[in-house]
Amino acid sequence: MEKEQILLCNKYSCQYTPSPEHLKIGVSLNIKDNIFPIHGLRHPPKGDTSGWYIWAGDYSEDPNFFQPLHIIHLKDWCPLILPYLGLSAGWRFLLAPDYEDVWQDDKLLLV
C-alpha cells in the first residue's frame, strides 16, 4: 500500500507521510456501511494517533461521532481510503462513486 500512497501524494504534490498500522484514527462507525461521500482530514499526529479523522455521509457534532480505531482495521472496514492515508497533515479528501477530490487545508495545521 505504501507505493500506492506515494503515487497519490506525487499526483497532488503532497509530501508523503506514513500512517503506521498501529496508530489510531478517529472514524465514524458508518464508514463500513458503504455510505458516500467519504470525508477524510489530517491534523498533525499526536501520541498514538495519526491525525486522521474519517467519516461517511453527513458530519455530526455528537461527541461520540468519532471512535478510535487502529489503522490496521481499515483493511476490513473501508479499504477504499487506504491509498489516501499517506497524505500529510493539512490535507483532506472527499470520495464518492466516480469522484475524487484531494486538497490542502492549512487550517487543519492550527491546533
PyMOL CGO cylinders between C-alpha atoms (Angstrom):
from pymol import cmd
from pymol.cgo import CYLINDER

trace = [
    CYLINDER, 0.00, 0.00, 0.00, 2.93, 2.35, 0.59, 0.3, 1, 1, 1, 1, 1, 1,
    CYLINDER, 2.93, 2.35, 0.59, 3.66, 2.50, -3.16, 0.3, 1, 1, 1, 1, 1, 1,
    CYLINDER, 3.66, 2.50, -3.16, 0.04, 3.50, -3.90, 0.3, 1, 1, 1, 1, 1, 1,
    CYLINDER, 0.04, 3.50, -3.90, 0.15, 6.14, -1.18, 0.3, 1, 1, 1, 1, 1, 1,
    CYLINDER, 0.15, 6.14, -1.18, 3.37, 7.63, -2.53, 0.3, 1, 1, 1, 1, 1, 1,
    CYLINDER, 3.37, 7.63, -2.53, 1.95, 7.74, -6.07, 0.3, 1, 1, 1, 1, 1, 1,
    CYLINDER, 1.95, 7.74, -6.07, -1.18, 9.52, -4.83, 0.3, 1, 1, 1, 1, 1, 1,
    CYLINDER, -1.18, 9.52, -4.83, 0.94, 12.04, -2.91, 0.3, 1, 1, 1, 1, 1, 1,
    CYLINDER, 0.94, 12.04, -2.91, 3.03, 12.68, -6.01, 0.3, 1, 1, 1, 1, 1, 1,
    CYLINDER, 3.03, 12.68, -6.01, -0.16, 13.19, -8.06, 0.3, 1, 1, 1, 1, 1, 1,
    CYLINDER, -0.16, 13.19, -8.06, -1.21, 16.02, -5.72, 0.3, 1, 1, 1, 1, 1, 1,
    CYLINDER, -1.21, 16.02, -5.72, 2.29, 17.38, -4.96, 0.3, 1, 1, 1, 1, 1, 1,
    CYLINDER, 2.29, 17.38, -4.96, 1.97, 16.43, -1.32, 0.3, 1, 1, 1, 1, 1, 1,
    CYLINDER, 1.97, 16.43, -1.32, 4.74, 15.21, 0.94, 0.3, 1, 1, 1, 1, 1, 1,
    CYLINDER, 4.74, 15.21, 0.94, 4.27, 11.54, 1.78, 0.3, 1, 1, 1, 1, 1, 1,
    CYLINDER, 4.27, 11.54, 1.78, 3.73, 10.97, 5.50, 0.3, 1, 1, 1, 1, 1, 1,
    CYLINDER, 3.73, 10.97, 5.50, 3.17, 7.35, 6.52, 0.3, 1, 1, 1, 1, 1, 1,
    CYLINDER, 3.17, 7.35, 6.52, 0.26, 6.27, 8.71, 0.3, 1, 1, 1, 1, 1, 1,
    CYLINDER, 0.26, 6.27, 8.71, 1.61, 3.22, 10.52, 0.3, 1, 1, 1, 1, 1, 1,
    CYLINDER, 1.61, 3.22, 10.52, -0.98, 0.49, 11.11, 0.3, 1, 1, 1, 1, 1, 1,
    CYLINDER, -0.98, 0.49, 11.11, -0.55, 0.57, 14.90, 0.3, 1, 1, 1, 1, 1, 1,
    CYLINDER, -0.55, 0.57, 14.90, -1.64, 4.22, 15.13, 0.3, 1, 1, 1, 1, 1, 1,
    CYLINDER, -1.64, 4.22, 15.13, -5.26, 5.26, 15.65, 0.3, 1, 1, 1, 1, 1, 1,
    CYLINDER, -5.26, 5.26, 15.65, -7.67, 7.35, 13.63, 0.3, 1, 1, 1, 1, 1, 1,
    CYLINDER, -7.67, 7.35, 13.63, -10.97, 8.94, 14.57, 0.3, 1, 1, 1, 1, 1, 1,
    CYLINDER, -10.97, 8.94, 14.57, -13.66, 7.27, 12.47, 0.3, 1, 1, 1, 1, 1, 1,
    CYLINDER, -13.66, 7.27, 12.47, -17.44, 7.34, 12.23, 0.3, 1, 1, 1, 1, 1, 1,
    CYLINDER, -17.44, 7.34, 12.23, -18.90, 3.88, 12.73, 0.3, 1, 1, 1, 1, 1, 1,
    CYLINDER, -18.90, 3.88, 12.73, -20.90, 4.15, 9.49, 0.3, 1, 1, 1, 1, 1, 1,
    CYLINDER, -20.90, 4.15, 9.49, -17.68, 4.17, 7.44, 0.3, 1, 1, 1, 1, 1, 1,
    CYLINDER, -17.68, 4.17, 7.44, -18.05, 0.41, 7.00, 0.3, 1, 1, 1, 1, 1, 1,
    CYLINDER, -18.05, 0.41, 7.00, -21.61, 0.71, 5.64, 0.3, 1, 1, 1, 1, 1, 1,
    CYLINDER, -21.61, 0.71, 5.64, -20.67, 1.80, 2.09, 0.3, 1, 1, 1, 1, 1, 1,
    CYLINDER, -20.67, 1.80, 2.09, -22.15, 5.28, 2.60, 0.3, 1, 1, 1, 1, 1, 1,
    CYLINDER, -22.15, 5.28, 2.60, -20.94, 8.19, 0.47, 0.3, 1, 1, 1, 1, 1, 1,
    CYLINDER, -20.94, 8.19, 0.47, -19.44, 10.67, 0.37, 0.3, 1, 1, 1, 1, 1, 1,
    CYLINDER, -19.44, 10.67, 0.37, -16.42, 9.66, 2.43, 0.3, 1, 1, 1, 1, 1, 1,
    CYLINDER, -16.42, 9.66, 2.43, -14.54, 12.55, 4.03, 0.3, 1, 1, 1, 1, 1, 1,
    CYLINDER, -14.54, 12.55, 4.03, -11.03, 12.48, 5.43, 0.3, 1, 1, 1, 1, 1, 1,
    CYLINDER, -11.03, 12.48, 5.43, -8.85, 15.15, 7.00, 0.3, 1, 1, 1, 1, 1, 1,
    CYLINDER, -8.85, 15.15, 7.00, -5.50, 15.00, 8.71, 0.3, 1, 1, 1, 1, 1, 1,
    CYLINDER, -5.50, 15.00, 8.71, -4.38, 17.08, 11.66, 0.3, 1, 1, 1, 1, 1, 1,
    CYLINDER, -4.38, 17.08, 11.66, -0.78, 16.84, 12.91, 0.3, 1, 1, 1, 1, 1, 1,
    CYLINDER, -0.78, 16.84, 12.91, -0.22, 13.44, 14.54, 0.3, 1, 1, 1, 1, 1, 1,
    CYLINDER, -0.22, 13.44, 14.54, -0.03, 13.33, 18.35, 0.3, 1, 1, 1, 1, 1, 1,
    CYLINDER, -0.03, 13.33, 18.35, 0.96, 10.46, 20.61, 0.3, 1, 1, 1, 1, 1, 1,
    CYLINDER, 0.96, 10.46, 20.61, -0.55, 7.21, 19.34, 0.3, 1, 1, 1, 1, 1, 1,
    CYLINDER, -0.55, 7.21, 19.34, -2.81, 8.90, 16.78, 0.3, 1, 1, 1, 1, 1, 1,
    CYLINDER, -2.81, 8.90, 16.78, -2.18, 9.50, 13.09, 0.3, 1, 1, 1, 1, 1, 1,
    CYLINDER, -2.18, 9.50, 13.09, -4.11, 12.78, 12.96, 0.3, 1, 1, 1, 1, 1, 1,
    CYLINDER, -4.11, 12.78, 12.96, -6.73, 11.29, 10.61, 0.3, 1, 1, 1, 1, 1, 1,
    CYLINDER, -6.73, 11.29, 10.61, -10.48, 11.82, 11.04, 0.3, 1, 1, 1, 1, 1, 1,
    CYLINDER, -10.48, 11.82, 11.04, -12.66, 9.95, 8.57, 0.3, 1, 1, 1, 1, 1, 1,
    CYLINDER, -12.66, 9.95, 8.57, -16.44, 9.85, 8.24, 0.3, 1, 1, 1, 1, 1, 1,
    CYLINDER, -16.44, 9.85, 8.24, -19.14, 8.83, 5.80, 0.3, 1, 1, 1, 1, 1, 1,
    CYLINDER, -19.14, 8.83, 5.80, -22.19, 10.88, 4.88, 0.3, 1, 1, 1, 1, 1, 1,
    CYLINDER, -22.19, 10.88, 4.88, -23.01, 13.92, 6.98, 0.3, 1, 1, 1, 1, 1, 1,
    CYLINDER, -23.01, 13.92, 6.98, -20.79, 15.21, 9.78, 0.3, 1, 1, 1, 1, 1, 1,
    CYLINDER, -20.79, 15.21, 9.78, -22.20, 15.26, 13.30, 0.3, 1, 1, 1, 1, 1, 1,
    CYLINDER, -22.20, 15.26, 13.30, -21.32, 17.39, 16.33, 0.3, 1, 1, 1, 1, 1, 1,
    CYLINDER, -21.32, 17.39, 16.33, -22.18, 14.43, 18.58, 0.3, 1, 1, 1, 1, 1, 1,
    CYLINDER, -22.18, 14.43, 18.58, -19.21, 13.93, 20.94, 0.3, 1, 1, 1, 1, 1, 1,
    CYLINDER, -19.21, 13.93, 20.94, -19.38, 10.16, 20.20, 0.3, 1, 1, 1, 1, 1, 1,
    CYLINDER, -19.38, 10.16, 20.20, -19.41, 10.60, 16.41, 0.3, 1, 1, 1, 1, 1, 1,
    CYLINDER, -19.41, 10.60, 16.41, -15.73, 9.67, 16.07, 0.3, 1, 1, 1, 1, 1, 1,
    CYLINDER, -15.73, 9.67, 16.07, -14.49, 6.45, 17.59, 0.3, 1, 1, 1, 1, 1, 1,
    CYLINDER, -14.49, 6.45, 17.59, -10.82, 5.44, 17.89, 0.3, 1, 1, 1, 1, 1, 1,
    CYLINDER, -10.82, 5.44, 17.89, -9.73, 2.69, 15.52, 0.3, 1, 1, 1, 1, 1, 1,
    CYLINDER, -9.73, 2.69, 15.52, -6.31, 1.28, 14.74, 0.3, 1, 1, 1, 1, 1, 1,
    CYLINDER, -6.31, 1.28, 14.74, -5.41, 1.85, 11.10, 0.3, 1, 1, 1, 1, 1, 1,
    CYLINDER, -5.41, 1.85, 11.10, -4.84, -1.86, 10.53, 0.3, 1, 1, 1, 1, 1, 1,
    CYLINDER, -4.84, -1.86, 10.53, -8.61, -2.44, 10.87, 0.3, 1, 1, 1, 1, 1, 1,
    CYLINDER, -8.61, -2.44, 10.87, -9.37, -0.17, 7.90, 0.3, 1, 1, 1, 1, 1, 1,
    CYLINDER, -9.37, -0.17, 7.90, -8.48, -3.07, 5.61, 0.3, 1, 1, 1, 1, 1, 1,
    CYLINDER, -8.48, -3.07, 5.61, -11.77, -4.63, 6.71, 0.3, 1, 1, 1, 1, 1, 1,
    CYLINDER, -11.77, -4.63, 6.71, -13.78, -1.50, 7.43, 0.3, 1, 1, 1, 1, 1, 1,
    CYLINDER, -13.78, -1.50, 7.43, -13.08, 0.63, 4.35, 0.3, 1, 1, 1, 1, 1, 1,
    CYLINDER, -13.08, 0.63, 4.35, -10.12, -0.35, 2.15, 0.3, 1, 1, 1, 1, 1, 1,
    CYLINDER, -10.12, -0.35, 2.15, -11.07, 2.35, -0.38, 0.3, 1, 1, 1, 1, 1, 1,
    CYLINDER, -11.07, 2.35, -0.38, -9.43, 5.02, 1.77, 0.3, 1, 1, 1, 1, 1, 1,
    CYLINDER, -9.43, 5.02, 1.77, -6.09, 3.30, 2.34, 0.3, 1, 1, 1, 1, 1, 1,
    CYLINDER, -6.09, 3.30, 2.34, -4.28, 4.98, -0.60, 0.3, 1, 1, 1, 1, 1, 1,
    CYLINDER, -4.28, 4.98, -0.60, -5.10, 8.41, 0.90, 0.3, 1, 1, 1, 1, 1, 1,
    CYLINDER, -5.10, 8.41, 0.90, -3.55, 7.77, 4.31, 0.3, 1, 1, 1, 1, 1, 1,
    CYLINDER, -3.55, 7.77, 4.31, -0.10, 8.87, 3.13, 0.3, 1, 1, 1, 1, 1, 1,
    CYLINDER, -0.10, 8.87, 3.13, -1.25, 12.47, 2.71, 0.3, 1, 1, 1, 1, 1, 1,
    CYLINDER, -1.25, 12.47, 2.71, 0.42, 14.88, 5.14, 0.3, 1, 1, 1, 1, 1, 1,
    CYLINDER, 0.42, 14.88, 5.14, -1.17, 16.83, 7.95, 0.3, 1, 1, 1, 1, 1, 1,
    CYLINDER, -1.17, 16.83, 7.95, -3.12, 19.70, 6.48, 0.3, 1, 1, 1, 1, 1, 1,
    CYLINDER, -3.12, 19.70, 6.48, -4.67, 17.65, 3.67, 0.3, 1, 1, 1, 1, 1, 1,
    CYLINDER, -4.67, 17.65, 3.67, -8.22, 16.48, 3.02, 0.3, 1, 1, 1, 1, 1, 1,
    CYLINDER, -8.22, 16.48, 3.02, -10.01, 14.14, 0.65, 0.3, 1, 1, 1, 1, 1, 1,
    CYLINDER, -10.01, 14.14, 0.65, -13.58, 13.58, -0.48, 0.3, 1, 1, 1, 1, 1, 1,
    CYLINDER, -13.58, 13.58, -0.48, -14.63, 10.38, -2.25, 0.3, 1, 1, 1, 1, 1, 1,
    CYLINDER, -14.63, 10.38, -2.25, -17.85, 9.31, -3.92, 0.3, 1, 1, 1, 1, 1, 1,
    CYLINDER, -17.85, 9.31, -3.92, -18.60, 6.90, -6.75, 0.3, 1, 1, 1, 1, 1, 1,
    CYLINDER, -18.60, 6.90, -6.75, -16.61, 8.13, -9.78, 0.3, 1, 1, 1, 1, 1, 1,
    CYLINDER, -16.61, 8.13, -9.78, -15.43, 11.18, -7.81, 0.3, 1, 1, 1, 1, 1, 1,
    CYLINDER, -15.43, 11.18, -7.81, -12.20, 12.10, -6.04, 0.3, 1, 1, 1, 1, 1, 1,
    CYLINDER, -12.20, 12.10, -6.04, -11.14, 15.44, -4.61, 0.3, 1, 1, 1, 1, 1, 1,
    CYLINDER, -11.14, 15.44, -4.61, -7.91, 15.99, -2.67, 0.3, 1, 1, 1, 1, 1, 1,
    CYLINDER, -7.91, 15.99, -2.67, -6.80, 19.39, -1.41, 0.3, 1, 1, 1, 1, 1, 1,
    CYLINDER, -6.80, 19.39, -1.41, -4.63, 21.19, 1.09, 0.3, 1, 1, 1, 1, 1, 1,
    CYLINDER, -4.63, 21.19, 1.09, -6.35, 22.93, 4.02, 0.3, 1, 1, 1, 1, 1, 1,
    CYLINDER, -6.35, 22.93, 4.02, -3.84, 24.84, 6.13, 0.3, 1, 1, 1, 1, 1, 1,
    CYLINDER, -3.84, 24.84, 6.13, -6.49, 25.48, 8.81, 0.3, 1, 1, 1, 1, 1, 1,
    CYLINDER, -6.49, 25.48, 8.81, -6.00, 21.86, 9.86, 0.3, 1, 1, 1, 1, 1, 1,
    CYLINDER, -6.00, 21.86, 9.86, -2.48, 22.73, 10.99, 0.3, 1, 1, 1, 1, 1, 1,
    CYLINDER, -2.48, 22.73, 10.99, -3.72, 25.28, 13.53, 0.3, 1, 1, 1, 1, 1, 1,
    CYLINDER, -3.72, 25.28, 13.53, -4.11, 23.09, 16.58, 0.3, 1, 1, 1, 1, 1, 1,
]
cmd.load_cgo(trace, "trace")
